[in-house]
Amino acid sequence: MKALCIAGSPSRGSHTAALVRHVAHLLEARGFDITLMDLAESPLPQSHPDHYWSSEPHPHPAAREFIATARACDAVVLGTPVHHAGYSGLLKSALDHLPHDAFEGKAVGLVANAGGPRGSGNACEQLRQVVKALGGWTVPTQVSTVAADFGERRSLDAAEAIDSRCVTLADQLHAFTRAMRADVTEAVL
Ligand SMILES: Cc1cc2nc3c(=O)[nH]c(=O)nc-3n(C[C@H](O)[C@H](O)[C@H](O)COP(=O)(O)O)c2cc1C
């Protein structure tokens, strides 16, 4: 099982990336091979409709690799900071590189970091719509953080309530992915 975990903050060393990493570690412990993509560290070119509609491979190698990785994975984690009550433009541009069926049959988990304690819900709900347009299946649990949840080196290990939601999210992604791989009996939560 392969999971693509995307952190959509433009800031290096972001809270969003730390949150996505935390979920990625939990997925790794459940048997996923992880591709972690921090869009601040590994920027993609701005998406453009000409490439979306073209039958030719994308001219930029990073975009080609991103599209191939998204196609090949079994599960996805999308992480975003909240920008003006929404998910980040950087994440949207990345997702607009993908064909409309890129997430078909894949479980998708949503996590968001906000400046305020109630900022993340909208961003995750908006992402649910985008995932639907890409054919993906969002799991019900989403995780919201604020800066105060993070300890030293942006660790979430001591944030019990957040960690517990991340565990639930990872369990749901794991169960759904196994179910989609027809291993239904063992996948029941
Ligand atoms: C342009 C912009 C708009 C923002 N709008 C909101 C907002 O509407 N609600 C909120 O709670 N935080 C808002 N913030 C704060 C960010 O959510 C916060 O800085 C971010 O989650 C930090 O996470 P990061 O380290 O992953 O980038 C905004 C920040 C920026 C730069």
The ligand as a Tripos MOL2 file, in Angstrom:
@<TRIPOS>MOLECULE
LIG
   31    33     1     0     0
SMALL
NO_CHARGES

@<TRIPOS>ATOM
      1 C1         -3.0310   35.0190    3.7430 C.3       1 LIG1
      2 C2         -3.3400   34.3870    5.0580 C.ar      1 LIG1
      3 C3         -4.6560   34.2710    5.4550 C.ar      1 LIG1
      4 C4         -4.9790   33.6700    6.6720 C.ar      1 LIG1
      5 N1         -6.2670   33.5040    6.9980 N.ar      1 LIG1
      6 C5         -6.6110   32.8090    8.1200 C.ar      1 LIG1
      7 C6         -7.9680   32.5490    8.4170 C.ar      1 LIG1
      8 O1         -8.8860   32.9130    7.7130 O.2       1 LIG1
      9 N2         -8.2390   31.8550    9.5510 N.ar      1 LIG1
     10 C7         -7.2600   31.4120   10.3880 C.ar      1 LIG1
     11 O2         -7.5780   30.7710   11.3930 O.2       1 LIG1
     12 N3         -5.9370   31.6400   10.1160 N.ar      1 LIG1
     13 C8         -5.6000   32.3280    9.0050 C.ar      1 LIG1
     14 N4         -4.2870   32.5520    8.6980 N.ar      1 LIG1
     15 C9         -3.2560   32.0260    9.5890 C.3       1 LIG1
     16 C10        -2.7270   30.7270    9.0250 C.3       1 LIG1
     17 O3         -3.7470   29.7500    9.0280 O.3       1 LIG1
     18 C11        -1.5430   30.2170    9.8160 C.3       1 LIG1
     19 O4         -0.5250   31.1780    9.7160 O.3       1 LIG1
     20 C12        -1.0840   28.8970    9.2610 C.3       1 LIG1
     21 O5         -2.0000   27.8930    9.5720 O.3       1 LIG1
     22 C13         0.2770   28.5350    9.7760 C.3       1 LIG1
     23 O6          0.5000   27.2130    9.3400 O.3       1 LIG1
     24 P1          1.7970   26.7920    8.5160 P.3       1 LIG1
     25 O7          2.9440   26.9340    9.4800 O.co2     1 LIG1
     26 O8          1.5110   25.3860    8.1570 O.co2     1 LIG1
     27 O9          1.8760   27.7040    7.3110 O.co2     1 LIG1
     28 C14        -3.9440   33.1750    7.5190 C.ar      1 LIG1
     29 C15        -2.6080   33.3130    7.1010 C.ar      1 LIG1
     30 C16        -2.3070   33.9010    5.8910 C.ar      1 LIG1
     31 C17        -0.8690   34.0080    5.4530 C.3       1 LIG1
@<TRIPOS>BOND
     1     1     2 1
     2     2     3 ar
     3     2    30 ar
     4     3     4 ar
     5     4     5 ar
     6     4    28 ar
     7     5     6 ar
     8     6     7 ar
     9     6    13 1
    10     7     8 2
    11     7     9 ar
    12     9    10 ar
    13    10    11 2
    14    10    12 ar
    15    12    13 ar
    16    13    14 ar
    17    14    15 1
    18    14    28 ar
    19    15    16 1
    20    16    17 1
    21    16    18 1
    22    18    19 1
    23    18    20 1
    24    20    21 1
    25    20    22 1
    26    22    23 1
    27    23    24 1
    28    24    25 2
    29    24    26 1
    30    24    27 1
    31    28    29 ar
    32    29    30 ar
    33    30    31 1
@<TRIPOS>SUBSTRUCTURE
     1 LIG1         1 GROUP 0 **** ****
